[in-house]
Amino acid sequence: MLDPIFLIETVGLIGIIFIIFAETGLFFGFFFPGDSLLFTAGILASQGIFNIYHLIIFCIIAAILGDSIGYWSGKKYGRKLFESDAGFFFKKQRIYDAEKFYEKYGKYTIIIARFVPIIRTFAPIVAGIGKMHYRTFLLYNIFGGVFWVFGVTMIGYVFGGMITNPDQYIIPIALLIIFISFIPIIIKIMKEKYLRRD
């Protein structure tokens, strides 16, 4: 995972928008720290570094467009994605994990997956592979994009406005967010190891 502060200082608002798009729309985007990036950007917006309205609106658009690209990638390439294993950036197991997640939560996966790293990158691909109707996908995509971007960014914005010198808290809180967001994946891995042992 990349340091959200380093990313923000390096790429600025346009870069944040692209990263949110890439995390949900491009195969290699799964390693971007979307949650902590939005939270950190929200804190910086509370300090006047970003316009909070521009930040939220453009990131929502980027998230929705990113998921749509993922959907059409799955629809176009379909099961071929399961037959390739292109090194670090694309592994079949990530598609399998997203498919299992989809089987468990159905169409609500598009909303829930927004808050689960890695899964949020591959969930729209699986929706496309599964031939979910695009209008249905788009509806849940919009809801998920709005809830995720607005919710996480505003938590950072409110937090940044409540305390003095919020900069000193950014890194530990960002790391905490990353850890919390990975808890479902950690639990899944532990369960699989336990089942294999039995």
ABEGO torsion letter per residue (X at the ends): XBBAAAAAAAAEAAAAAAAAAAAAABAAAAABBAAAAAAAAAAAAAAGABBAAAAAAAAAAAAAAAAAAAAAAAAAAEAAAAABBBEAABBAAAAAAAAAAAAAAEAAAAAAAAABBGAAAAAAAAAAAAGBBAAAAAAAAAAAAAAAAAAAAAAAAAAAAABBGAAAAAAAAAAAAAAAAAAAAAAAAAAAAAAAAX
